[in-house]
Amino acid sequence: MKPRTLAPLIFALASTIALAEGENSACGRLLGASGAAQPDGSFRLRSGEPVDFVGGGRTVHGALQVFFNGNVYRAYWKPADSHELYVLANAGANGTRLISTPPQGNPADDDQPGTTLQPLNVLSCPAL
């Protein structure tokens, strides 16, 4: 292969690897708050569930707020002592993005949907 042909392929491969690493690099984690029912850091998807953001050498306490529209549930994380809500936007099997947005739908009952989630890697961290 000629160097002229090889150079663009190497650049494309390096760019792809950098993009993949950027998508998978977590800046923090969402964990069930210490003292919660699940000692492994997992938490239940329900309003009022205590969930902490751990990242950048600090812990920010918060709680989930869950809203529904028909059969679609949306989970939001609300830092303690803040009015801001961050929707948990799916970013793979064990990842999420925190995006500041007003809630959509109606408040869900306290135990709904109740699904247990393992700790989530946060791929886009807000300034808290």
Secondary structure, DSSP 8 states (H G I E B T S, - for coil): --HHHHHHHHHHHHHHHHHHHHHH--SEEEEE-TTSS-TTS-EE-STT-EEEEEETTEEEEEEEEEEEETTEEEEEEEETT----EEEEE-STTEEEEEE----SEE--TTSS--EE--EEESS----
